[in-house]
Amino acid sequence: MSKHILLGVTGSIAAYKAAELVRLIKGAGHEVSVVMTKAATEFVRPLTFKTLSQNDVALEMFDDSMVWDPVHIKMADKADIIVVAPCTANVLAKITHGLADDLLSATVLAAPVPVLIAPAMNDRMWGNAATQANVKTLRERGIEVMETGEGDLACGYRGSGRMPEPEDIMVAINKTLND
Ligand SMILES: Cc1cc2nc3c(=O)[nH]c(=O)nc-3n(C[C@H](O)[C@H](O)[C@H](O)COP(=O)(O)O)c2cc1C
């Protein structure tokens, strides 16, 4: 059955891989809406996601086209699952601490649906005690934080912190939707 996936894209160099994820989600017959942080738009243009998802891309909390219902509540209401891929250390921390100072974090906080996080960051950011404590807290709350991959990182280092591959994220999405 077709589901509605809300995909949050954040300001990581891995943001380009989210385009492939959108393609896989559409190929599986689901609807997908993308919300990007401001930093994410430095890496990939919204037009890429708009075209691949065949949906508008949400960027602003205070949207002029808003009729009466706040964008973050409207988006939270229609999602069957929220996937944040790639998820920066910053957004991971915001979700952990319940911050809601941009459209994506506010939507995650307002959504009564499963949240799947695919982190992507430098190995030291990933290994930092603050990030690891956040991951532990989120997992204890039942939020799925995927393991990062090992290998060459875009920042020039080697280590863990690579975003899981889009195919693996798609498997995790299907598993969550079918649970
Ligand atoms: C070239 C470049 C690549 C970056 N890649 C990452 C990354 O993979 N993961 C991460 O957590 N932050 C990364 N950052 C830092 C984030 O973009 C920065 O923390 C930003 O404030 C995140 O905003 P957001 O979490 O609202 O998207 C990168 C910054 C630059 C300049």
The ligand as a Tripos MOL2 file, in Angstrom:
@<TRIPOS>MOLECULE
LIG
   31    33     1     0     0
SMALL
NO_CHARGES

@<TRIPOS>ATOM
      1 C1         31.4660   21.2160    3.0630 C.3       1 LIG1
      2 C2         30.7130   20.9600    4.3480 C.ar      1 LIG1
      3 C3         30.2730   19.6870    4.6300 C.ar      1 LIG1
      4 C4         29.5850   19.4240    5.8210 C.ar      1 LIG1
      5 N1         29.1770   18.1550    6.0600 N.ar      1 LIG1
      6 C5         28.5720   17.8770    7.2280 C.ar      1 LIG1
      7 C6         28.1590   16.5530    7.5300 C.ar      1 LIG1
      8 O1         28.3080   15.6130    6.7350 O.2       1 LIG1
      9 N2         27.5680   16.3320    8.7200 N.ar      1 LIG1
     10 C7         27.3650   17.3140    9.6560 C.ar      1 LIG1
     11 O2         26.8370   17.0250   10.7320 O.2       1 LIG1
     12 N3         27.7130   18.6000    9.3710 N.ar      1 LIG1
     13 C8         28.3030   18.8950    8.2070 C.ar      1 LIG1
     14 N4         28.6620   20.1890    7.9200 N.ar      1 LIG1
     15 C9         28.3380   21.2460    8.8930 C.3       1 LIG1
     16 C10        26.8420   21.6120    8.7910 C.3       1 LIG1
     17 O3         26.5330   22.0470    7.4640 O.3       1 LIG1
     18 C11        26.5040   22.7040    9.8200 C.3       1 LIG1
     19 O4         26.6370   22.1800   11.1190 O.3       1 LIG1
     20 C12        25.1280   23.2850    9.6160 C.3       1 LIG1
     21 O5         24.8940   24.2850   10.5870 O.3       1 LIG1
     22 C13        24.0550   22.2150    9.7260 C.3       1 LIG1
     23 O6         22.7820   22.7940    9.5730 O.3       1 LIG1
     24 P1         21.4740   21.8850    9.6320 P.3       1 LIG1
     25 O7         21.7330   20.8760   10.6790 O.co2     1 LIG1
     26 O8         20.3940   22.8480   10.0140 O.co2     1 LIG1
     27 O9         21.2520   21.3290    8.2790 O.co2     1 LIG1
     28 C14        29.3410   20.4790    6.7360 C.ar      1 LIG1
     29 C15        29.7650   21.7750    6.4300 C.ar      1 LIG1
     30 C16        30.4510   22.0130    5.2550 C.ar      1 LIG1
     31 C17        30.9030   23.4190    4.9570 C.3       1 LIG1
@<TRIPOS>BOND
     1     1     2 1
     2     2     3 ar
     3     2    30 ar
     4     3     4 ar
     5     4     5 ar
     6     4    28 ar
     7     5     6 ar
     8     6     7 ar
     9     6    13 1
    10     7     8 2
    11     7     9 ar
    12     9    10 ar
    13    10    11 2
    14    10    12 ar
    15    12    13 ar
    16    13    14 ar
    17    14    15 1
    18    14    28 ar
    19    15    16 1
    20    16    17 1
    21    16    18 1
    22    18    19 1
    23    18    20 1
    24    20    21 1
    25    20    22 1
    26    22    23 1
    27    23    24 1
    28    24    25 2
    29    24    26 1
    30    24    27 1
    31    28    29 ar
    32    29    30 ar
    33    30    31 1
@<TRIPOS>SUBSTRUCTURE
     1 LIG1         1 GROUP 0 **** ****
